[in-house]
Amino acid sequence: MDSSGVQRRLAAIMAGDVVSYSRLMEADELGTLARLKDLRRSVVDPTIAAHNGRIVKTTGDGMLVEFASIVDAVTCGVAIQQGALARNAALPPDQRIVFRIGINVGDIVIDGNDIFGDGVNVAARLEALCEPGGLCLSRSAYDQIRGLQALTFEDRGEQAVKNLARPIGVYGLSAERIAALPGPGAAADAPTPPPPAAPSSQEIHFCTAADGVRLAYARMGNGPPLVKPGNWMTHLEFDLESPVWEPLYRELARDHSFYRYDARGNGLSDREVENVTFESFVSDFATVVEAAGLQRFAIFGISQGCAVAIAYAVANPERVSHLVLLGGYIEGWRRRARTAAEREQNAAMLTLVRLGWGQENPTFRQLFTSQFIPGGTKEQADWYNELQRQSASPADAVRNLEANGDIDIAHLLPQVRVPTLILHSRGDARVPFAQGRQLAAGIRGARFVPLQSSNHAVLRDEPAFPVLLREIRAFLET
């Protein structure tokens, strides 16, 4: 952000307008306004909201909408055209409200509630090139949704457009193809496949670490591989039922073959494991990527997984394309203690875990929930309380907690040679914000993104969540 309050970010932009709006208004001004208002109320606005879009502005015959996800933007555009087609079916041709829609992915400038910039300009030019009832995409947008189920775009080549020095690659989805897709505009008896969305299932496999510990790992989605190191308190199955982690994991699996595994002593991996150390965490990560047959991949670390990701990337820079680190730290909780009071608090925390972790009454476990997601709803807090009991026994929880407390990777930071994105919640009650800043300062060229959240685990219904997704997607595309 500069001193004037203007920001920049990468976004998916939809520009739409009504075909022959002037003619419609000239023929029947009140009727046209009534039909457009009805279409906005019944189809356009709720469809945009359902696909996580933000209506930036509307004009008499047009609209500009921002999305964090290009998949959301394209599926929303198709749904709007299908909904309009269904509403128009009972109207004579000269009264139908028909849209043209252009969609682009690009850099935008945010000034207050308005947006400007190349990303917006290209979307507007695409809308002008679009046929009635269809969609036009830029090449950058098409490259990100290529292969989307049931959507076949036509390559319309490079086209010169007004006020842009360079031609833009254009891909079109015709009105006829949209009408043929199952949905509001299709025949009532046509089968309706699932909409293009995040993967709904995962494949679970097992592999064996060097010391004989069996590790459970899972794969979701398709695309470039993205691997999440194991961290404390995970369960491959239970996490996908979670109002805390499930939204993030499915979003990541939209664009990638997303791999994650339960750390030793957690979830579906072997329990009651004595050898729980930072060195074993790093070795387990290497075991999983070898078992999965991965050669080069991006890593997404959360909390202690950030340190594991850094250690692996330093030892294997040729294997790692990108590092994304969320809520990470240089020093574990025990090493961060600077005063006698802090050391006493740490000792008390370990005692609480030993005595209260496995109890049916979640009072003891609520201590950790209030640190990880202080801004969570009751449903999210209840689930996080239960995750603690599901993910590890009291003994395993203590061993993992102690191993995390002893982490110190300060000496590794100058050795990182992989493009790195670091994100950290400003009000993180579990890992101090300063730890994220120190990570970014210690890694050459790392990009640091503060998140406006108090939660260690960023939640779907807070403003920081779309920012998190947008930053990760933009970074991994580079």
N, C-alpha and C positions, 0 to 999 in steps of 0.2 A: 504494500500500500504506500502511495506517495503522500506528500503533505496535504494534498487537496482532498484526500479520502477516496481517490479513484483506485479501484482494484482491477486485476486481470486474472482470468482463469480460462481453462479449456472447458467447453460445454457443447452439448448437442442442441442445435437451434432449429425450431420449426417455424416457417413463415407460411401463412395461408391467407387466401382471399377468396371472395365470392366471384364466380364467373359472371360476366355481363351484369354487374351490379347496377350500373347506371341505367341500362335498358329496363331492368326489373323495377327500379324505383320510378322511372318515368311512366311505366305502364300502370303500376299500382303501388304507390308509396306506402300507404298504411298496411296493406296486405303483405308486402314484402318485409316490412319491419316486423310485423307480427310473426311471420313464418321464420324469419331469421332468429328472432328472440326465442321462439319455441325450440328451434333446432339447437341453439346454444344451451338452453336450459336442460333439454332432455338428452342430448347426445354429446355435444362438444365439450362443455365444461366438466361434466362428470367423467368423461373418458380421459381427459387430460389429468384430472385429479387422481384417477385410478392408476395412471401410469407415472405418477410422481413428477408431473410437469408443473412449471410455474408460469402462469400467464403474465407476461411482462407488460404488454399493452394490447389494446384493441382499437381499431378504427371502425368506421361505419361498415366496411366490407372486409376487414382483415384482422389478423391477430399475429402476435409474436410470442413464442413459448420457449422457455428454457428447460432442458432436461440434463440430469447428471449422466444418464446412460443413453447411448445411441440406440440400444435395443428397445428401451422404453419409448424413445421418440418415434422409431419406425413402426412398432406395433401400435402405438397410439394413432399415428397417421392413417394406418390401414383401418383401424377400428372406427375412426371418425368418418372415413369415406364409406365404409360399409353401413354405418348407422345412418348417414345422410341418404344413401341409396334406399334403405328400407323406408325411411320417412317420406321420400319422394315418390314412392311407388304408386301412391293413391292420388297424386297430383298431376294435372296436365303439364306437358313439357314446358310451357311458357311461365309456369309458376314455381318451378323447382329451384331450390337453393343448392348449387353445386360448387364444391371447393376445388381449388388447385393448391397443392402443398409442396413446398420445397424444404429439404432437410440437409443440414450441413454440420460437420464437427469442426470447430476451429476456436481460435483465441477470441475472447470477448473482453470488452472493457465495461466494468460495472460502475455506474455513477448514480448513487442513490438506489432507486428501484428500477432504473432504466439500464439498458445494455446497448453497446455500440461495438464497432470494430469489424474486422475481416470476417469473423464467424457469422455475424448478422448480415453483412452485405452479400455474401455468397448465398446464404439461404434465401434472401429476397430475390436474387437473380434467378435462382433455381425455380422458385415459385412462378416467376413470370414465364419460364420456359415450359412449365408443366401443362399437360393436356387436362381438360376438365375431368374431374373425378379421379385423377391419378396422383402419383407421387414422383418427385424427382429428387435424387440424392447426388451429392458430390462424391468424387472418387474417395476422399478420405472417409466419408460416412459408409460408403459401400464396402470398402476394404474391411471395416470392422463388423459388418453383419453378413458378409458373404457366406452362403450356405444356410442361412436362416430358413427353417422348415417352411415349405409351401410358398416361399416368396422367390419369384424368378424375375430379376431385373434385366432390362435390355441395356446393353452398352450403346449409348448414343454419342460417343466420341467426345473430342475436345471442342468446346464451343466458346466463341468470343462473346463477352457480355458487356453491357454498358458500364462504364466507369471503373472497369478492372483491366489493368494492363496485361494480365496473363489470361489465356483461355482456361476454362475449368472442365475437368472430366465430369460427364453427366451420365447418370444411370436412371432409367425410368421404369416405373411399374404402372402399366396401363390401367385404365378404368375397367376394361374387359377382364383383365386378370384379377383385379380386386373383386369384381362382381362374382367371379367363379370360385373364390375362396370360401370355405365354410365360415359362417358367421351371420350377422344380422341381414346381409344382403343376399344370402344364398337360399337355395330351396329349403323348405321347412323340413324335408325328410333327409337332407344331406347329413352324413355323419360329421361330427364336429371334433377334430383332433385337439389335443391340448395346445393352447397358444404358445408361441415361442417364449420361453421363460427359462429361469434357472433350472438346472437338472434336479429331478425329484428323488433320485436314488444314488447310491454309492456302492462301490465294490470294496469288500473288506478282504484283506489278505494278511498272512503272517510271515514273519521272517525271524531269523535267530541271530542274536548279537554274538560278539566274540566270546563272551563269558557264558553263553548258553541261555540267556534270557530271551523269551519269545516276545516279539513286538508286533502289535496289531497296527496295520496302516490301511488307509482307505483312499480311493480315487473317485472324484466326481468331475463331470463336465468334459469338455474337449477343447483343444487348443494348445498353445504353448504351456509347458509345465511350470507350475508354481507350487513350491513345497513349503509347508509350514512345519517348523521344528516342534517337537513335543514340548509341552510345558505343564506345570502343576495344575491339577484339577481339570482333566478332560475325560471324556468318554465318547468314543466314536459314534455310538448309537444315540445315547441320551442327548448329546449336543445338537443333533438334528431335530430334536423335539423342543428345542430351547427357544424361548423368546429373547434370549440374550445373544447366543452365538449363531443360531440357524440363519437369520437374515444376512449376516455378513458372509458366512461360508457359501451360501447359495449365490450371492452376488458375485463373489470371486470365481465361482465355478461357471458363471455365464460366459466368461472370456477365456478360461484356462482349463487345462487338466489340473485340477487342484488336489494335491496330495497332503494328507495330514496323518499323524499317528499319535497313539497314546504313549507317553513317556513311561519308562519302567516304573512299576508300582502304581500305575494309573489305568483306569478304564478297562479295556479288553486285553491289554498287555499283562504280562506276568505280575502277580501281586506278591507281597511279602518278600521283596528282593532286598538283600542286605547291601549289595554294592550300588549305592546311589551317590554319585559324585558328578561334578561338572564334566570331568573327563569322560565319564561313561555317557553323559548326555550327548556330547559331541560325537563320540564313537557310534552311538545308536543312530544319530542322524545319517552318518555315512553308510551304516548298514541298510537303512531304509531306502536311500536313493540308489544304492547298488541293487537291492532286491527289486526295485521298480524299473530297473533298466534305464535310468536317466543319465544322459551324458552332459547336457548343459541346460540350466534351468534358473529361474528366479526364486528367491527365498522371501517368505513373508513371516517375520518373527513377531511374536507377541510376548511381552513381559520377559521372563527368563529365556524364552526362545530367541530373543534378540542377541544375547550373548553367545548362544550356540551358533546362530547364523554367522556372526562375526568371526568366531573361531574357525568355522568350516571354510568361510570365504578367504580368510588369510592363508589357510593351508592349501586351498584348492581354487585359486583365482580363475583358472582357465575353465572351471566348471560352472561358475556363477555369473549370470548375466546382469542381475539387479539384486539389490538388497532393499527390502522395505521393512522398517522397524517401528513397531507401535508399542508405546508404553515401556520402553526398554530402560536398562540401567547399566552403569559401569561397575558399580559396587553393589553386592547383595545387602540385604537388610542388616545383617550382623556387622559388616564392615562399615556401613554408613553410620552406625551408632558412634556419637562423639562424646556423650556425657554419661555419667553414672545413671541418670534417670532413664535415658534411652536404653541402656543395657538392661536395666531392671524391667522395663516394658517388654523387651525382647524375651527375656527369661519367662515372664508371665505369659506371654503369647504361646510359647512352646508348651507350658504346663496346661493351658486351656485346650490346646489341640490334643494332648495325651489323654486328658480326662473327659472332654466333651464332644469330641469329633463324631463318635459313632452313636450318640444318644438320639432317641426319637424326638425329644424336645430340641428344637433348633436354636435355643437361646445362646449356646456357646458359638455355634456356627454363624449366627447373625453378626458376630463381631467382624468376620471376614467379608460377609456380604456387604456390610455397611462401608467397608473400605473399597471393595471392588466396584460396586454400583450404588453409591449413596443417592443418586438421582433416579433409581429404578422404581417402577410401579410395584404394587404388592405382588402381582403375578410374577414379575421378574425376580423379585427378592425371594419369594417362596421357591421358585425354581432353582435359584442359585444356592439356597440353603440345602435343597435336596441333592444338587449336583455334588456338593462336598461329600455327602454320605455315599453317593453312588460311585464316585470316582476313585476313592481310596479308603483304606482302613486307617484307623488312628495311627498305627505304627508306620504305615507307608507315608501318610501325610507328614508325620514328624521328620522322616528321613528326607523327603523331598524338600521340606521347608528348611531344614538345616543345610542341605546341599546348596540351595538357592542363596542362603544367607552368606555363604563363603565365597561367592563369585567375585572375581576381580579381573577385569579384562582391560584395564587402562593401558597396559603395555602393548596390546594388540591394535589399538585404534590407529596409530600412525602407519601400520602395515596394510590397512585396507586399501585395495586398489580397484574396487568394484563400485559402479554408480550406486549411490545410497540415498534413500529417502527416509527421513525420520519424522514421525508424528507423535505428539504427546499432548495429553489433555492438560490444560492450564491448572485445573483444580484437582488433579489426580491425587486421591487420598491414600493410594497404596504405594505408588512409586513417585517421589517428588518430581515436579516439573523440571527442577534443576538438573536431574539426572539425564533427561532428554536433551537439554541444552548442552550439557557436557559431552554427550555422545556426538552430537552434531559438530561441536567445536573440535573434537579430537579426530574426526574422519575427514580427510582432505576432500574438499568439493562436495560434502554432503549437503543436501537440501533439508531444511528444518521447517516443519509446518505445525504451529501451535493450533490445538483444537479447543474450541470454546465449550468445554465440558468438565464436569466434576467426576466423571466415571473413568475408571481404569479400563473397563470394557465398554466401548462406545456403543450406545443403544440405538436401535432403528428409529425411534420416535423423537430423537433430539436433533437439533439443527446441525450438529457436528457430523452426523452419519453420512449425509450426501456429500459433504466436503471430504470426508475420509475416502469415500468411494471414488470421487472425481479425481482426487490427487493421486491415488494409487493407479487408477486406469491411465491417466495421462503420463505418469512416470514410466509405467511398464510398456507403454507404446513407443518410448524413445529408444 
